[in-house]
């Protein structure tokens, strides 16, 4: 890796937040105008008033951003311009010889904060239950419009362009043989990197596999706008497991109003730049299972995530003012969330029980003709690297071992 004066220079970066910005954030939280309590006894209307008030109380009075900032700065951070846009990334090289480079890709409403728990176990496996031959060099970029990466001023930054930019990033870092990992948008990006067969990429690991057959995927996309009743029009010959997965997809598609809003009218969400509590509620309500887990966390239940974990990510979005810019990715997208992308490279699939849908092996084998690993985990959800890092580390090590 070299640092030059041209537009492709790799510049060291340090996270620096002023106390004034944090004071302003706390004042906005304290002056939140609250709505009345929800009219239901569950979370079917979104984050409850009690959850949001507990979050705000802790956020305004007890939460310490500088702890997270120090952690981010404990790793080497960089920025480089690719295709006219600054891309921020964390880059941690392993001390072990023959470590395999891996680019780890987050999604929405995630960030590099979501992936921090993976860094040390992947780069220093001998200190975390692994062997030297399990070592990785770890690269974690911030997506365009997210975190410390640039915010596109023009259209065109969809997941396919991000995939090409990540390929260029790995080339610029000098890696001519590497693997990629992704969840949420990151899963779509790495699938597209695989479909594009970007130079140097030898395989990928996904925890949100894109395996839904085209005819079924189209049914559910039409179902969202009322043009089809997906469950009543499924193709014949599905196994019991595949039909159960279709029921999961039906549930998921009925709970993606946030995605439809950001895909059609992201700028309407201007309040995300003005109200920390609105931003927090919007980011928490990704899917019902994740919301339930986070809500239990603020009720004092020990979970895979802590209150600080949740607020590290939300505060990162607030301080970078990326509530709206991150959402524009949905408007730029032209690809199926869960559909097949045409990846021929080796693929490792990890299926977590509380994911948006549990990709069946039968579909994974069809979607990924070079499937090298498939495993169903006993615990974890959509944000597996954040919530269950031990399982995720083991899956990355095991799933990609044959590619070393």
N, C-alpha and C positions, 0 to 999 in steps of 0.2 A: 504494500500500500504506500502510495506516495502523495505528497501534498504539493501542488503546483499553483501557478497563478492564473491558469485558464479557467473556463467555465466548468470544466470537469474536475476541478480541485476538490479534494476531500478535506473539509475544514473541521477541526475540533469544535465541539459545542458543549456548553455548560448550561444547565437549567438554573435560571436565576429569577426568583419571584420577590417582589418588594413587599415589605410589611404593609405598605399603603394599599396594595391590591387586596391583600387578605383582610385588612380592616374594612375595606369597601364591601367585600363579599359577606363578611359577618354582619355588617349593618343591613345589607339587603335581606339577609336571612331573617334577622330580628324584626324587620318591618314587613314581613310577608303578610298579605291579607288572605286569610284562610277561608275556604269555602265551608259550607255546612257538612256534617257527617254524611257519608254515603247512606243510601236507603236500603242496603242489603247487609247481610251478616257475613258475607264472604268477600273475596277480592274480584268478583265478576265485573265490578265497575272500575277496577284499576287499584292502584295503591291506596290503602285506606287512610283516612285522616289521621288515625292514631299512629300508623307507621311513619307517615311524612312528618308529623310533629315530633316524634321521637328522634327521627333522623336530624331534623332541623335543630333540635335542642342540643344534641351531641355535636353537630357540625359547628354551631355558633360558639359553643362554650368550651368544648373539650378536645376537639380534633386538632392535630398538629400536622400541617402540610410539610413543614421543614423536615420531618422525619422521612417522608416520601421523597422529597427533593434530594436529601442526602443519599438515599438509596439509589435513586436514578443516577446521580453524579458519581457514585462509587464504581460505575461501569463506564467504559469509554463510549462517549457519544460523538456523533459526527453528523455533518450535513454535506450533501453534494447535489449539484444541479444535474438533473436528467430530463431531457426532452423539454427544457425550458422551465422546469419547476424544481424547487428545492425539496429534496427527500432527506428526512431525518432518520437516523438509524443508530441502534446500539450494536457494537461489534466487540465480542469477547472471544479471544483466541484461547484455545486449550494449551496447557503446558505439555500435553502428551503428543508424542510423535504419531503421525498418520491419523490424526483426528479428522473426521469427516465434516466438511462445512455444511451447515444447515441454515436456511433462511426460514424464519418462523413468522407467520403472517397472521395478524389479528383481524378482527371484523368490527361490526357495530353492535352494541355500543362499547366495544372494547378499545384497547389502546396498547402501547408498549407496557403500560403498567400491568396489564392482564397477564403478560408473559414473563415477568421478572422471576417468578419462582422456578422457572425452568433453567435459568442460566447456569447456576453453580452445579446442579446435578449433571447437566449435560457436558459442561466444560471440564469439570473435575470429578469424574465418576468414582475414582478410588476413594474419595472422601464422602461419597453418598451411595454406598451400597453396590457399586458397579466395578467393572474392571477397566484397565487402561484402554483396552481395545473398544470400549463403549464411547470413547470421547468424541465430542463434536466441537468445532468452532461455530459459535452462535452469532447470527446476524438477525436483528429484529427491527424492521423498518416501521415507521409511522406512515400509514396510507396518506395519499394526497388529500388535503382538507382536514386531516386529523393531527392532533398534537402539534409537534414542532415542524412538521412538513409544511410546504407551501400550500396555499389555498388557490385552486385553479380559478383564474379570472375569466376563462372562456370554457365552453362546453367541450366534451370530447374525452374527459378523463374517466372512462368506464373501466371495469375490471380487466378487460383485455389489454388496454393501454398500461394499466398498472402492472400486469403480468410481464409485459415487454420491458417496462422500466426496472422491475426487480431483476430480470435477466441481465440488463445492462449494469445494475448495481453489483451483481456478483462478478461479472466480467471485470468491472473497474477495480474490484477488490483483489483481483488476481486469482480467483477461483475458477479453474477450468473443469472441475468435477465436483458436484455438490448435490444435495437433496433439498426438498422443500416441504414445509409442514404448514397446515392451515385449518382454521375453523371459521364458521360464519362466512363473511366475505372473503376471509383468508382462504377458506376451502375452495371457493369459486376461483379465486386468483391462482392458486396452485394448480387446480385442474386445468385452467387455461394456459398456464405455463407449460404443463404437460402436453396439452393439445397442440400448442405452438412449437413444442420441442425446442425450447430456447437452448442455445448452445451451453453445454456443461451440465445441464440438469439430467441426472441419471435415475431419478425416482422421487416419489412423494408419499407423504403420510397425511391422511385426512381424518378428522373427527366429525365431519359433516359431509359424508360421501354424496356425490352427485350421481345417483344411480337410478332414479325413477324413470321407467320407460316412457318414451315420448307420448304415446297415446294416453297413458294415465296422467302424465304431467299436464298435457293440454286440457284434459277434462277438468282438473282442479283449477287451473288458471281461468278457464271459462266459467267455472262454478263461482268464482269470486264475484264476477259481475252479473251473476244470475242467469248466465246463458246455458248452463247445464247442471243437472243434478248428478254429481260425480259418482256418489256411492251407488246410485241406481243404474248407472250406465257403465260399470266396470267391464272390461273384456272378460270373456270366458276363460276358464282354465287356470285361474289364479289359485295358489295354494292357500291354506288357512292362514299361514303366517303372512303372506302377501296381502290378503284381504285385511288382516289386522293392521298392517302398515298403512293401508289406504285409509282406514279409520283414523289413524294418527295424523295422516296428511290432511284429512278433512278438518280435524280439530285445529291443526296448525294454521291452515289457510283461513279459518274463521277468526283467528286471533292475530292477524297481521295488519290491522288498521294503521298502525304507525308506519309500516313500510309503504302502504298505498298512499298515505298522506305525503311522505317524503318523496315518493316517486312522482307524484303529480303536482304538489304545491309546497315544496320545501321552504320557500321564502315566507309563507304564511306563519311559520314557526318563529317569527322574529322575537317573541317573548323568551326564547331559549337564551338569547344574548342579554336579557335584561333581568331575569329572575333566577337565582340559583336553585330555588325550590322547584320551580317549573322544570328546569333542566334535570334535576335529580329525579323527579317523578317520571319524566319522559324516558330517561335512560334506564330506570328500574323496570319499567313495564315492557320488557322485551318479549317475554313469554310467560305463561302462568306458572310453570314450575320454577323458573328462576326467580320470579317475583315472590313466590311463596318462601323460597329459601332465604332470600334477602330480608323479607319481612320477619321471619323467625329470628334472624340475626339481631334485628333491632328490638326484638322482644326479649333478648337475653339468652336465647338458645344457642349453644355451641354448634357451629356449622363449619363447613369447609371454608366459608368466607367469614371474615370479621367485619365489624363496623368500619374499621380503618381501611380494610381492603376495598370496600364499596366506595367510601368517600375519597380514597386516593384517586380512583378512576373518575368519579364525578368532578372532583376539584380540578383534576388535570383538564377535563373538558371545559370547565368554567374559566380557568386562568388562560387557556389558549383561545377562548371564544370560538370554539369549533362546533357548537351545537347545531348550527344551521349548515355550515360548510361540510361537515361530515355527512349530513343527511342528503346532500345533493348527489352523492354516489348512487342513491336509489333512482334518481331521475336520469342519471347517465347510463344506467345498466340496460343492456339489451339481451341478457342471457337468463336462462332459467335458474332459479335458486337451487333446485334439487335435481334437475334433469341431467342427462348424460352429455358430456362435453367432448367425447372422442379421444380419451387419453389411451395411448398405446404403451407408454412407459410403465415400469414396475410401480405398483401402488400398494400401500399398506392402509388398511381400514380399521379404525377403532370405533366401536359402537357403544355409546354410553346410554344407560337406561332412561335418563330424563332429557335426552336430546329431542329436538323438534320431531324427528321421526327416527325409528331404529331400522337402518338400512339392512334388508335381509341379504344373506349370503348369495342367494340365487340371483338377485339383481346386481349385486356387486361383481359377481363373476361375469355377467353379461356386459356391464358398463366398463369394467376394467379387465380386458382380456389377459393382462399380465399381473393378476392379483397375487401378491407375494405374502400377504398376511391379512387375516380377518379375525377379529376377536370382539366378543361382547363382554363388557366390564360390569361388575356388580354394583357400582355406585358412580354417580357423576351426571352432570347435565351439559347444557349448551356451552358453558364457559369452563370446560374441563381443565384446561391448563391452570386456570386461576383457582378453581374450586378443589380439584383433586390432582395436584401436580405430581404426586408420587405415581399414580396410575399412568398419567400422561408420559412421564419420563420413561417408565418401563415400556410403554407401548412404542415410543419413538425408538428406544434402544433395540427392542425385539423386532419390531416391524421392519426396520431398515437395515438390520444386521447383514442380510444377504447381499446388500449393495456395497459393502465395504471392499 
